[in-house]
């Protein structure tokens, strides 16, 4: 093979002789074919040098070219099974017996090639071809040896003991090296598959751990509001069973029940969103929206909830009001997730929201002065529920952050934007996400 400048290109030559998409049998046939061509032509040269008959020399040369033709046929047509059958029938059952009788019979190295042929056939054949052709091939080889014994006049003896020794050594070494190459190839493929299985098992173990931690978190998240609802419902029932003086507290209890019911609904909605993301079914309904106004409205509606920990919640002065192409409900969901996480991990601190325009995108930034996130956990956020704590995930404080951010990351990505986190332990968290501007 030569490249456009006429220089031999080894990578191109290798890609033709040994393409990367071959399976084990195809690799084995290719390797054996390349070795077989060399053996045929070396045999032709040796026979010519030793004065063997011209027919034997020409048959060796022709066998080499026939092998090249079979490799080309298999590669260009993809009909490898047909190539295997042609190889076994044409080469092993016809050419090898001819060489056996023309090259000394069992007083030569051809029986070693018989062994190679049987083993190689067992490797490459499959199904009906294996159970039909392999016994037939073995029978032909046994028949050749029997005929040579009972009809020795049909065998062309080698001219000297030196040629017998040379032929035996050559055939034993050639067939041995070919089988060694096949076995080494098999071992290499086995080791590669073993390494892949180890890697896949490790990945499956991580997935199983993530699933277990997610289930533990969900169980905790669902159990907490259920416990609160049960307690307030029992208290409301007790008060209603008494005097009317407890109606004020009953109203409070019913308000708590309503709040916790909404919390349960949000948890279920997040789990449904997670399932849609995993199945590739997350859909958006986008239209131009004033992102600054949307942020202000979200802060006004949910602000009292996020301020319960003594936090100061504010929109940064000078924030822009860009018109972005977004799904309004989904972006509110992202904002609620980010601000809920900030409030959960910040106590008597500051939570600041800023909106900016940059390079055809609108950017929303949520910053807090809370406890921050450890570096080993930061790398996991947005991809899967948090797994970094040695004791595992046992509450929304540990894993709710990861679940909400994972959903938010996919929502932002579906808009064509990007979500990024920056944090240091004890120095708070800054989350930025971008969405495209309308008319971009």
C-alpha positions, 0 to 999 in steps of 0.5 A: 500500500502506498499513500498519496505521495507514493510512500509505503504506509504501514498503518494503511497496509495493516488496516487492509490485512488486519481490519479492527472490526474482525471477530475471533474466527475472522482474525484467526483466518486472517492470521493463518492466511498470512502465515500460510502464504509465507509457508507456501512460497517458502516451500516453493523456494525450498522445493525448487532449490532441492530439485523437486518436480515442477508441479509441486513447486507450482502448486505451492506458488498457486496455493499462496495466491489462492490464499490471498484470493480467499482473504480478499473474497472474505473481506470484500463480500463478508461471506466468511463462513463460505470462505471457511468451507472453501478453505477446509474443502479446497486446501485441507481436503484436496491440496494437503493430500496431494502434497502428502503423496507428492512429498514423501507420505508419512516419511515427511512433515505432512502429518504435522500439517494434518494435525494443524488442519484438524485443529484449525478446522475445529476453530473456524467451522461452526454448526452443521459444517463443523459436524459434517466436514471435520469428521470427513477431513479426519477420515480423508487424512486417515485414508491417506496414511492407510493408502500410503502404507498399503500402496507405497508406489503411489507416494513420491519419496523424498530423494534423500534422508537429509531432505526428509529431516529438513521437511519434517523440521520445517512442517513441524515448526511451521504448523506449530507456529501457526497453532501457537499464533492461534492460541495466543490470539485466543488468549488475548481475546479472552483477556480482553473480554475478561477485562471488559467484564471486570469493568462492566461489573464494576460499573454495574456495582456502582449503578446498584449502589446508586440505586440503593442510595436513591431508594434509601433517600426516597424512602426517607424523603417520603417517610418524613412528610408522611410522619408530619402529616400523620401527627398533625392529622391525629392532632386535628382529629383530637382537637375537633373531638373536643371544644371549638377553642382548638379550631385555630390550631386545627387550621394550623395543622391542616395548613401543615398537612397541605404543605407536606402534601405539596412536598410529597407531590414535588418528590413524586414529580422529581422521580417521574422527571428522572424516569423521563430523563433516563428514557429520553422522554423529557419534552420542552414547550419553549417560547420567549419569556422575560427571564428577569421577571420570571426570576423575580416572580419565583423569588416572591412566591417561594421567598418565605420558604427559603428565608426560614433558616434566617437567610437573606434572599436577594436579587443582585442589583443591576441584574438584566431582564433578557428575553430567553427561549425557555420552557417556563415551568421547567426553568422555574423547576430548575430555580426552585431546585437550586434555591432549595439546595442553597437554603438547605445548606445555608443558615443565617447567611445570604442567598443571591440570584443574578441574571446576565446576558452573554454571547447569545445566552442568558445566564442565571447565577445562584450563590450562597454563603453556606457550608459548601461542598467537598471536592470529591462530591462536587465532581459527582453532582449533576450526573447521579445522586451523591455517592461520595459519603462513606456512610452512604446516602440516608437523607435528602440532605445527602442525596436530594442535592444530587437528585435535584441537580441531576434533573436540573442539569438535564433540563438546562441541557435540553434547552441547549444550555449548560449548568456549572457548579463551583464550591469550596467547603465552608465558602458556599456554592455558586451555580450558574446555568445558561439558556439561549436568548430568543431570536438567537 
